[in-house]
Amino acid sequence: MNARYLLALALAAAAAVAACGSPDSSQLGNGEDNGDGTGTGTGTGTGTGKGTGTGTGTGTGTGTGTGTGTTPGTLPTASKAGKAYFIATVAPILEAKCAGCHTPGGPGNPSWMAKADAAATYDLVYLNAYATAASRIVIKGVHSGGNAPELSADEKSKWAQWISLEVADGGQKAQVNVLEKFGTCFDKTKFDAIQLGTLRTIRRQQGNNPQNLTENANNCTGCDNAPCRTCHSADDVTGFVNAIGNNILPPDYTFEQTKLLNPAYIRQYVSTTPTGEPQFNPGIMTKSTNTVTVAKAYSHPMFKITPTMQTAIQAFVDDAIAKQKTGTCGK
């Protein structure tokens, strides 16, 4: 890595200093038993049956069914003490502060909670790779234009106590999260077709936003026809990278960085289902819509994703998912 490249990163980071923070670390895994664990169902025939969770195994032989258990709220855990603490202490915090957006059908992306179901939320936190000491749930500051709070110091302390229980009981023995290698499925041509380099901020003025907010160009930073690279060339806290048009960084920098789970740039495009499979995440479109409809003046600048761009993003992710299913990623 040469000095010119390092300087570019330093300058980009300085431009986004208000959003600086630490990426996720101390990965504990997704909490799902992806191997053939022993189930309670009974197979039929002369071999080993296959079942799911505690259901009845079906197979070609006689014996005890084996299964993987994929229903959130019923997955095996490395720490009974950790799960009990999460349900009693951490889940109520998340329910109060996060459930309004991050449950299915909510406006937040990705969805990683089951409303009013602490046991299922515990599993979903693992499945979405958020069971970490420096989880984005912890380092995320006030967001959604000030409408979504951050965890308090006391709440972060309780999260840390939960993680310490998980680690003490073996929670650090991680199952590989599918998104760690999912970036090898990305196609550069389809990524370029999105044309993220054309995105520009739009100053809020009477008539161009439903709240009729007005911003003075002299009082806001990067709010008036500025390219996204102004703030997002190196910004690991927001989870989005867009340095396209930055002539100091390598031409493929944005594409290569988008593959990363740590920092979690990949999550703006793809999240996971409750069973840990990749699925399209409309995170960029959701952010765009929020900047137009609910964000406050002088918060995140307004920008608009066109239907053509959204179609291209969907095609980019769908192509990667298809490759993952057929085992052709990286080929």
CORUR-V575141 format. One line per field, one symbol per residue. ss: DSSP state (a for helix, b for strand, c for the rest). phi: phi as a letter, one per 20 degrees, with the letter a starting at -180 (. if undefined). A space follows every 50 residues. Layout:
ss: ???
phi: ???
This chain:
ss: ccaaaaaaaaaaaaacaaacccccccccccccccccbbbbbbcccccccb cccccccbcccccbbbbccccccccccccaaaaaaaaaaaaaaaaaaccc ccbcccccccccbccccaaaaaaaaaaccccccccaaaacccbccccbcc ccaaaaaaaaaaaaaaaacccccccccaaacaaaaccaaaaacccaaacb cbccccccccccccccccccccccccbcaaaacccccccccccccccccc ccaaaaaaccccccaaaacbbbcccccbbbccaaaaaaaaaaaccccccc cbccccaaaaaaaaaaaaaaaaaaaaccccc
phi: .efffffffffffffdgfdfadffblgdodmdeeeeefedfdfcoccefc ccmdfefcadbdrefcbdlcegocffcfcffffffgfedeggffffdcff dddgnefeceeccdgmcffffgfffffemeecfdgffeefefblmneded ffffffffffffffffffeoffffeffgffdfffefdfffffffmffefc fcffbgndbfelfcdegedcdmecmefffgddfbbfffmccbdfoffeeg gegffffffeebfeffffdbccfgdnefbfdegffffgfffeecfefmeg gfbcefgffffffffffgfffffffemdfmd
